């Protein structure tokens, strides 16, 4: 019995050792199989890469990566797609991507975002999908395609210190001057080596190059039109991750870094074909130095340009470049780094350039929605109001996929919204509508008819025999009780909304059980629904009391609509941040801007309610 135990132990140890050996051999075999697995890129080579960097206005940068591919000597290949990208740190600055056939630019390719690069961490990759059947490559026939990346917030405002040459009677000394820094991917990140790379940076006018890494030894062009910096090298390794930077200055403070947080554009056409455009801007300064204004490029032929601040006070607007229809807008105040402001632009466009008559009573409006937008706008909302009595026939735009058609009693309107928009987003549109010029005389005819009718009634009343006793008719007005009920309903609605926000906060922090939260929320939402129904009836009664009260109710409704939009925007920002589409800094900045808009809307509501309360006293 004692001899059996050692023998059994030896057998168990031998079995375990044999199992471990088999596992290691199987793992090694599997590893070898994975390593030697062939891919279509094994037969493909990158002959040349052109990395073109263009600096647009206000910190917007466009990078064009043109890749030339061919099959390796003695090989052929069919390529269904190709991936490229850049270091991951630039992901949250990316606004827009598209790709096309370099030899035939109208042929655009689909682009799949955030696909990675060979499952390697630290990179943001996109995949360009070629047409069905793929691209046929041989060793004697190459293929070139271009991928365009639009980045925002890639220009940083700072200062640099450098020695100044000695002046007569003065020793050499260090001086500190403002500088603008381009932070960009110096090379594209590719899944394989490239034989040759050409890097070219197109600087803005009057912005001399100072230094950078990598450095640029070849400088072409002129300061007036913009310097062109060129750097070439014989090879580019796969998955390049060089974080480049370049310093330049701005003569006469022409180049200013500022982000457009929101641009609301309203295009109105009257019966005579006159086109009035109103643009509301919300911008944030990206300058370390005080920012007093920015440059805005308007459509060609813009006339009667005026600008107004948020308080309705006229501010200075001056033509800076007639060829590009660029205007300088002075805020009337100064902005520190991170400060925001709002202003309004109003201008007219010539009918002959943008409106054409295609037939009897048929018109086409061609509007350059993004053709002059030489920077990224975080949100662009456009509304187009047709003349009263006009009928919409067609709305056509290559880039606008969704829009809202709003039909009033006499007028139709089209509204669409886009995000992260630049000059490369083709949101230009054409509107076809039919309109009879007789509609222009509709309102004057209506007024004349009304005046004649009133005159006839007065004459008839004047001639009619007067009764012996006439009881006075009650005057048309608004009852104090109605005003009091409306103001009270608004107060109840505000209280319920505040309580709903408190419930959301408590449940997020785990201070309120989910079951109790749902029950309380259902009860509050039921109360809110009832109050909204009551308020709708009360508003109609107050509106009918006269133009003064109608204007107050209109202000309330506009501000309420604005609040609803702000709440939806806040939810969208929160969702983007949770998905990792926004950095913490951008998330906080957008929330702060949203809260400012919310406070302004609430102030308008409070002021309107105060004026209604004055009618109660």
Number of C-alpha atoms within 10 A of each C-alpha: 5 6 7 8 10 10 10 11 10 10 11 11 11 11 11 11 11 11 12 11 12 12 12 11 12 12 12 12 11 11 11 11 11 10 8 8 7 10 8 12 16 12 20 22 20 25 20 20 25 20 23 19 24 17 22 19 23 24 24 24 27 23 23 20 23 23 23 19 22 22 26 19 12 9 14 18 19 16 20 15 15 16 19 23 29 26 22 15 13 19 19 15 18 17 21 18 20 19 23 21 17 17 11 10 12 9 11 19 20 15 20 14 14 13 16 19 21 14 9 11 10 14 24 20 25 21 21 23 19 20 14 7 9 13 15 15 21 19 17 12 11 16 18 18 21 24 24 18 19 25 26 24 21 20 26 17 20 15 15 11 11 10 10 12 11 10 9 7 6 8 9 12 11 10 10 11 11 16 17 25 20 19 18 21 22 20 25 26 24 24 20 17 17 20 14 17 22 19 19 21 20 20 22 21 17 20 23 18 20 14 14 15 12 13 14 19 11 11 14 12 12 14 16 11 13 19 20 20 20 17 16 16 10 10 16 21 15 13 22 20 19 16 16 15 18 20 22 19 20 17 12 8 11 16 20 22 23 26 23 21 21 21 20 16 21 17 19 18 18 14 18 10 20 16 20 18 18 18 17 20 20 20 22 22 25 25 22 18 16 14 22 15 19 19 20 20 20 22 19 17 16 17 15 10 17 17 22 21 20 14 8 10 11 15 17 14 19 14 15 15 12 10 7 15 17 19 18 17 22 20 22 13 12 15 19 15 16 14 17 21 16 18 21 21 20 18 18 19 23 15 15 10 12 18 21 15 15 12 9 9 12 17 20 19 21 17 18 18 18 22 17 18 20 20 28 32 25 20 17 22 16 18 20 18 18 26 24 20 20 22 18 20 12 11 16 14 14 11 12 16 10 10 14 11 14 12 12 10 7 11 15 18 17 18 16 15 16 18 15 20 23 26 19 20 21 16 21 17 17 18 19 19 20 20 19 15 12 9 15 16 10 12 11 11 12 11 11 11 12 12 12 12 12 12 12 12 11 12 11 11 11 10 8 9 8 9 7 5 6 7 6 6 6 6 6 9 11 17 13 13 10 16 21 16 14 23 20 15 18 17 13 15 20 13 12 17 15 11 15 17 10 12 19 13 13 14 15 11 9 9 10 14 10 12 9 11 15 13 10 14 17 11 10 17 14 10 14 19 12 12 16 14 10 14 19 11 12 18 20 12 19 22 17 14 14 13 11 11 20 17 13 20 20 14 17 21 14 14 20 16 12 17 19 13 14 19 14 12 15 16 12 12 20 16 13 14 16 12 9 11 17 19 15 11 8 15 16 14 17 19 15 13 19 18 15 14 15 18 12 14 20 17 13 17 20 14 14 20 20 12 12 20 16 9 13 14 7
